[in-house]
Amino acid sequence: MRVNVISDVHGNAEDLATAGDGADALICLGDLVLFLDYHDHSRGIFPDLFGTENADRLVELRTARRFDEARELGRRLWAELDVDRETAIEAAVRRQYAALFAAFPTPTYATYGNVDLPGLWHEYAAPGTTVLDGQRVEIGGRVFGFVGGGLRTPMRTPYEISDEEYAAKVEALGEVDVLCSHIPPEVPDLTYDTVARRFERGSRALLDAIRRTRPRYALFGHVHQPLTRRMRIGATECVNVGHFASTGRPWALEW
């Protein structure tokens, strides 16, 4: 049995179309949407609306953790554009989702990332795509548990929830063989991004569940350039499956 696992697709529909090749199933751990490419500031919803120069400035402010100034820049640009923000973003996300969900192979098991819009997924997920969040599924005789979304941050991305709500979803899974989430457990080596030079938010609830229930694997993404991609916590192999938007390659789990 082989399952290919990806995360942080961020608009890479071309490679997504072959991500399931050679596998019995594909698992996607979220962040399908590309709002802004931090490597190529000309790509994404933000530069499409406001241009590359403004995208350069936004990245500069966010990288410097000047989040209040970044939000003020966004407010000014939206006011100058004179269109409804939610309508414009939803239209752009819908265009991306139409291409991305069409590229998913059958079967695909997917959960949300922190930049996704969960309310739209049911419109685009084909019968061969199973969306899971705080839920379990059996694949090839192993039990996989899925926890979508991220925790609240100054970035205020679309699907951030409270620590309590996130912990409840983790608790609902019970014991699983493979724990799948968008964000990593709260371990410094797994949450530090070496390029952005900052710690992303990891989940204490995930870490506690790993120590308590001892799944064989904990799989996640979110941190694009982690200090450590793979480490063991007790009996559990923790794996950042990679930044699919840049690599175009899935991580394979075989048994």
N, C-alpha and C positions, 0 to 999 in steps of 0.2 A: 504494500500500500504506500502510495506517495501523495502527499498534499503539498502544493506550492503555496507559500505565504508571502503576502506583500503588504506594504503600508505606505502612506504618504505618496499617493499617486499624483496628486496636484496637476491634473490635466493631461497626463501622459497616456492618451488613448491609444496611440500607435503601438507602444510596447505592451499595453494592457491586453491587446488583442491576442498576444501569444504567451501571456503570463501563465496560462494553464497547460501549456504544451508538455506532454510527457507525464502529467499528473492525473490522479483519479479525481481530484477536486482542487479548487482554488479557495483560499481564505484571504479576504481583504480586510485590513484593520483600520480603514478609514482615511480621511483627508483626501477625498476625491477632488475637491475644488481647488483651483489655482486663483487665489486673490492677488498675489504678488510674488514673483520669482526673485528671491534674494540674490541669486547669481546672475540673472539676466533681467534687469529692471524694466525691460520693454515688454515682458510677458505677464499676462494676468488681467484680471478685471480692473484693478486700480489703474494701471497705465493705459488700458484701452479707453477708460473714461477721462483720465486727467493728464496723460502724457508721461513720457519717461523722465523728464526733468523733475516733476513733482514726485514721481516714484523714487528717484534718487534721494530726494530730500526726506521722504518718509522713512526710508531704510536707514538713513543717517541718524535720524532722531530716535528711532526705535532701538538701533544698535547701541546708541549712547544712553539708553534707558530714560530718555526724556519723553515719557509717555504723555504727559499733559500737553507738551508742545506738539506732539504728533497728532493728538486728538484735535487740537485747535486748528492745525493745518487741514485735517480732514473736514472739520466743520466749515471752514472758509471755502474750501474747494467745492463742497456740496452746495453751499449757498450761491456760489458763482455759477454753478452748472444749472441751477434752477429747474431741477427735476426731482421727483420723489425718490428718495434714497432707497427705500425698501423695494419699490417697484423695479428700479434700475438694476439693483443687485440680484433680485430674484430672476429677472429675465436673463441676465448673464449666467447665473448658476444653472438655470434650466437648459441653456444651450450646451453647457459643459456636461451636465448629467445625461442629456440625450445621447451624446457620443460615448460617454464612459460606460453607462449601463449597457449600451448595445454591444460593447466590447467584452463584457463578462462572459466567460464560458459557462457551460452547464456540467456539473453543479458548482455554484459559487456560494460561499457563506461569508457574509459581510457585516461589519458593524461600523458605527459612525466615528469620525474623527472630530476634533474640536472646531474645525473650520467648516464642517458640513452643515446642511440644513435638513435635519431628520424629517421634517414635515413633508418634504417633497419626495422622499425615497420611494414611497409606495406607488407613486405615479410612474416610476421608471423601472422598478425592479421587475424583470420578467419572471415567469414561473420557475425557471431554473436557478434563480437567485434568492437565497434565504437570508433575510435581515434579522439579526439577533442583537439584543441589548439587555443584559441582565438575565440571559437565557442560556440553556444548554442544548447540545445536539450530539448525537452519536455519529461518528464517521469512522468506518472501518473497524468497529469494535472498541474504539476509544471515545471517551466523553470529553467534549470541548465546551468550555464555558466562555461567554463573550461579554465584555463590558465596554460600551462605547463612550465617546465624548472625552472631555478634559475637565480639569478643575479650574476654578476662577483665578484669573490673572489680570494684571494691568492692561494686557493686550485686548481683553474683552472680545474674544473670538465668538462666533455664533453659538457653538454648543459647549459652553462651560457651565458646570453645575456645582452645587455646594458639596463640601466634603461629606456631609451627612447623606445626601442623596446618592452620591457615588458609592459610599460604603454600603448602603442598603442593596445596591445592585450586586456588589461583590458578594455580600452575605447570602443573597438569594441563590447563588450558584451552588453552594455546598461544595462537596468534594468533586473535583474533576481531574482528568488525566492531563489535559492541556488547558492552561488559563490564557485566554486571548484578550488583549486590551489594546486601546490606541496608545495610551500613555504608559510609561514604565512604572515599576514599583519605586518607592522613595528611597533610592540608593544613590549617593553622590556620583559614583563612577558611571552610573547608567543615565543620569539626568543632565550631566554637564555637556554642553555643546562646545566643541573646541574651536569652531569657526565664529559662532556668534559670541563666544566667550561669556556665557552665562549659564546658570542652572535653569532648566525647564522644570515645570512642576511634575513631580511624580506622586504616586498615591501611597499613603501609609496603609490604607485598607488593603491594597494589593499585596504589600509587603507582609502584613500580618497574616493574610490568607495563605500566602506561600509558606510561611513558617508553620502555620497551624495545620494545613491540609496536605502539604507536600506533593503538589502536582509534579508530573514528570518534567513538564516544560511550562515556562511562562514566556509568551511571545508578545511583542509589542513593537511600536515604531516611535513616531512623534519627534524624537531627538535626531536631527538629520545627520550630525557629525559627532557621535557620542565619544566620550573619552574611552569607554569600554563597550564593545558590542556584545560581549558574551561573558557571563560569569555564573558561578554556581552559588546558590543560597541553600545550604543544607542539601537536600536530595533533589532540588529543582534546578534545571538548566534554564537560565534566563537569557533570552536572545532578542536583541534588536534586529529585526528582519531586514532593515535597510531602508534607505530613502529611494523608493522606486522611481520617483520622478527623474532622478539623475542617473541611476544605474540601469533601469529597465530590466533588472534581473530579480526573479523571485528567490526566496530562501526555501529550500526543500526539507520537508520532514518525512522520513521514511521509516516504516516498521513492517 
